[in-house]
Amino acid sequence: MDLVFDVGIQERHRVQFSFDKFWGNMSITVDGMKLTSELNLFSVSLIKKYEFVVGVHERHNVRIEKHRKVLFAGFREQPVYAFVDEQLIAQGVA
């Protein structure tokens, strides 16, 4: 699944969250540049949070939350929520 959203008013940035729930690959890019990536084959937490700041002159706090169920997470829907400055601006399902 890919969740793409824009951040900022005067200083615009495009954030992309990519996640493959079967293989566990996750990456976050800002304006096409990789911010982070990881491989999650096993996780104890039910909510995985990724927090970072976007912008130089116009700074915004971004938080992406990926929720999963306790059992068989790879075979069930995993909602993803994107917040900018504590406001929900995008959501999707992996």
Long-range contacts (C-beta under 8 A, 24 or more apart in sequence): 1-80, 1-92, 1-93, 1-94, 2-92, 3-64, 3-80, 3-82, 3-90, 3-91, 3-92, 4-90, 5-82, 5-84, 5-89, 5-90, 7-54, 7-55, 7-60, 7-62, 7-84, 8-54, 8-55, 8-58, 8-60, 9-58, 10-57, 10-58, 11-55, 11-56, 11-57, 11-58, 13-54, 13-55, 15-54, 15-62, 15-82, 17-50, 17-64, 17-80, 17-82, 19-66, 19-78, 19-80, 19-94, 20-94, 21-73, 21-74, 21-78, 21-94, 22-74, 26-66, 28-52, 28-64, 30-54, 43-68, 43-73, 46-70, 60-84, 60-85, 61-85, 61-86, 66-94
